[in-house]
Amino acid sequence: MTYDDQNIFAKILRGQIPCETLFEDEHVLAFMDIMPQVDGHCLVIPKRPSVGLLDADPSVFGPLFTAVQRLSKAVTQAFDADGVTVMQFNGSAAGQTVFHLHVHVMPRKAGIPPRPHTGKMEAPEIIEKNAALIRAALG
Ligand code: AMP
């Protein structure tokens, strides 16, 4: 599969559609997932385009997983989480729905299962409130 620069995350990176940004630098953008499987579900994407893990330039992984770790610590603090689920899908057979490499970061509470993948759109005010908690924890 070749990279399609009309995918939704490419549009977010170009500022053509909005997102609830948590942080960004020259390499990555972290933002809230609009159909969160748990409260505080967020995503990290490299700015350099690739469909997924298999076609990515390995140089993206350092900055990407540094950001995943930073975000995992922040969501743990923000949601008093017992654990963090980090997920990454490659290909529609594996559950990928947006074809720009991304990593899911989900704070988890013991005994609370995640909601379905790409389920219900969250109310914007809830997303904003949860983003504010994460930003405060990011410092
Ligand atoms: P995946 O199935 O791994 O490709 O995940 C794509 C994720 O992107 C899902 O969790 C969606 O809820 C999320 N998503 C789709 N569109 C947007 C958007 N415009 N802003 C934020 N998250 C999105």
Boltz pocket constraint, residues with backbone or C-beta under 6 A from the ligand:
constraints:
  - pocket:
      binder: B
      contacts: [[A, 8], [A, 18], [A, 19], [A, 32], [A, 33], [A, 34], [A, 35], [A, 36], [A, 88], [A, 89], [A, 95], [A, 96], [A, 97], [A, 98], [A, 99], [A, 102], [A, 117], [A, 118], [A, 119]]
      max_distance: 6.0
